[in-house]
Amino acid sequence: MRYLAILALVASPAISQRSYYPPKGSAEQRALFERGQAGQRDFEQRLFVEAGFRPLDDMTSKKRAVIRALFESPYRMLPVSGVEIERSSNSSVTLTMIGRAGQSTSSPLPASTWSRLIGMQADLFKPKPYVAWDPPKADQKPPAPPPICHGWIIRFGKSDESGLGSASWGTCGGNAQPGADFAREIAKVAVATRPDCGFNAADPFGSFSECFSPYQ
């Protein structure tokens, strides 16, 4: 996130011409960090809307408690469906598959599924705190880009009594990141609603994609 904030700053023509960076710990640097966070949240949730989901703000206004996940295949070529799990006011839980072409199917889930997923969220939706960083020096080379990695990316959203939440996790980042077990569990829960599908723990997102492929 820190690098995203720096890149956002450099991308501004007026700023880049002056090679200006806010001082470490300044209010301007904090504001830059917070704008980067807000921009990331807007980007993540815009992807959900483009895939056929209702805006997350609508869930809050209607007091709907939902957990959602959007799966992006490694080369962005497969039209993988998204998942929305909702707990109603009577505590019943429903999983809805939302296809990128607009189609959707719903299945009831055990009430315990909701509690299990809530317990697996950990700090996934907790905003990272601002930590002041040293601006690059005039003669400092930019950091080398990370090695190319083609992996699954899972976007998350949630709305409940605690408010809205947005996050992302990718297989290229490793299992130590928050969201790894959460993403696999959502995929497993979704596949379990289809008796004609099997879940492969060694390839959870591949088996999810195969189960809900529109080409099946």
N, C-alpha and C positions, 0 to 999 in steps of 0.2 A: 504494500500500500504506500510506503514511503516513496518508492521509485515511481509509482503512478502519479503521486502528487508532484514530484520533481518534473516528470515528463510533461504533465499538464501545464506546468509553469513555463517550461522551455518552449512548448508548442505555441504560445502566444507570441505573435510577431512583434508586438510592441515591447514585450519583456525580453525576448531573445536578442533583439538588436542591442539592448543595453547590457546583456549578460548579467542581469540582476537576480539575486536570490535573497529572500527575506533572511534577516539575521536569526541565528539559532535561538530558539525560545521566545521569539517575538510573537506578538498577537497576530501579525500578518502570516507568519509561518504556521501557526495553529489554524488560522482560518483557511489557509491553503490545504492543510491536511483534512480538515472537516469537509471542504468542498470535494476533495477527492473521494472521501467516503460516501458522500451523498451521491456523487456521480456514479460510483460503482453500484450502489443500491438501485438507482434509477435504471441503469443498464440491465441489471439482473432481472428486475421485475418487468421491464419492457419486453424482454425475451419471452416471458410467460404470456403476456398479452398477445404477442405476435404468434404464439403457438396455439391460441384459442382459449386461454384462461381469462376469467374476469379479473379486472384490476384488483390488487390486494386491498386497496383502500375501500373497495365496495364491500369486502368481507367484514371490515371493521365497522363500517357504517350500519351494517345489518346485524352486527354482533354474532357473526358466524365464526366458529373456531375451526381453522383449517391448517393442515400441514401439506405443503406441495413440493414436488420435485420434478425438474425438467432435465432429461438426459440428452446429452449431445455426444454423438459417436465420434471416434477419433479423427475421422477425416470429414466430418460434417456432411456426409453424403446420405445417411440413412434417416428417413422420416420417423424418428423414434417418438413414441407417445410420451405424454407426461402423466403424473400421478397427483391426485388431490384426495386427501383423507380428511373427512369432516366428522366432528363430534357434534351431534345435535343437542338441543336443550334437554331432551329426555335421556341423554347419555348414550344413545345408539351411535354406532360408528359406521361410516360408509366410505368405500373407496371408489373413486371415479377415475377412469382412464380417459384422458382428453387427448384426442389425436390432433396432429398438426393440420389435418384437413377439416377439422371442425367436429368430427364424430366423437361420441363419448358413450361409455358404458359404465354402469355402476354395479357394485357388489357389496353386500353387508359384511362387516368384519366383527370379530369378538371385541367387546368393550375393552378387554385387556390390551389390545393392540395399541390403542391410543396412549395408555399409561406407559407402555413399554417404549414407544417412540419418544414421548416427552422425556423419559428418563435417559434416553440416549443422546439427547441434544447437547448436553454439557455446555460448553461455552461457544457453541457454533454460532448462535445469534447474538452473542454479546459483542458490542462494538469494541474494536481495539482502541485502547487509550492513546492519546497523543503523547509521543515521546520526542522531545526536541532532537534534531539531528544537525550535524555540521554541514553548512552549505559547501558545495564543491569549490575548490580553489581555482583561480584563473588558469593555472597551468595543469590542472588535474584532468586526466583522461576520463571519459565516461566509463561506467562499469561495463564489462563485457556482457553481451546478451547471453541468456541461459542457453544451454544446448537444446536443439530442436527435439521435441518429444510429442508424439501423437498418442494421446490417451483420452479416455472418457472424461467429460466435464459434467458435473451435476450442479444445477442451480437449485437453491432452496428458497422457500418463502413460508411464512407462518403468520397467522393472525389468531390471537386469543385474548383472554382478559389482561394479559401482561402487555399487549400491544403488538405492533408489527415487527417482523424480523426478515432479514434477507441475508443470503450467504452463498458461497460457491465452494466447491471442492473438486479437485481433479486427481486422476490416478497418477499423473506425472509428479504430483507433489508428495506422494508417499502416504503411508497409512498413519504416520504420526500426526497429521493434520486433523483438526476437528472436522467431523463430517464423514470420515471413511466408513465407520461401522453403521452410521445413520443411513448413508446412501445405500449400502448393501442390504440393510434390513428393509428399507422401503421397496427395493427391487424384489426381494424375497417375498414380502407380503403381497405384492401385486401379482407375481407369478403364481402364488398359491391360490388365487381366485380363479385360475384357469385349470380345470382338471386335466386338460389335454396337454399341458405344458409341464416341463420338469425344470427345477432350479439347479443350476450348477454352481456350487460355492466357489469353485476354482475360476469360474468365468461368470460372475454374477450379472454383469451388465450385458454381456453377450447373450446370455440365456434370456434376460429380460427383453432385449431387442428382438430376438428370434420369436419369442412368445407373442409379442404385440406388433409384429411387423404387418403393415397393411398388405404385404404381398403374399401373406400366408393363404 
